[in-house]
Amino acid sequence: MKPAAALLIPAAVLCIAAAPAKKGAKAAKPPAAATAAGFDSQNPQGWAEVLTAAGAKAAVGHGEGDSVLLAVTSTAANFSVQFAGCDEHGRHCRAALFDSLGEGLPTLAQVNGFNQTSVNCRIYADKAGKAHVLYSVLLMPSDGREAARTHLAAWQGCLVDGRDFLRDPVAYLANAA
């Protein structure tokens, strides 16, 4: 396991332990004191501000049902963030899924090999056979701006690992053990 990946194990454990929200259940609004330093980790607009501060351009779009989509462009990558479990105002979201379209067409066995070597990053092939690099996070009202920056750093690591894998799956997997 890569040293940086070891730091992400606690986040993976939280993701595995989480249960999906019941249909029709309303997300409780966190008390103002619960948000860390005025940053609301469950509001897509707060994430857009963090991304903008990091040099990216982020636009909050409309999603369907309880989701909100954030489109992000930067010099490093273009990607989307889908916020899920949001209230009717597109806030108090419970989770976020970072998604970037990758280049290359690894085999299913190679994709499975990558997914078995990564703690938080995943790759899947969509219906058109295009590879996507993914990272997901549970959004906690108590998470502050620094937690968001940590998740963005982990996402950047996923992008790098995903690109390395998609460029040469055989070499990546040979070195991933």
Secondary structure by P-SEA (a helix, b strand, c coil): ccaaaaaaaaaaaaaaaccccccccccccccccccccccccccaaaaaaaaaaacbbbbbbbbcccbbbbbbbcccccbbbbbcccccccccccbbbbbbbbcccccaaaaaaaaaacccbbbbbccccbbbbbbbbbbbccccaaaaaaaaaaaaaaaaaaaaaaacaaaaaaacc
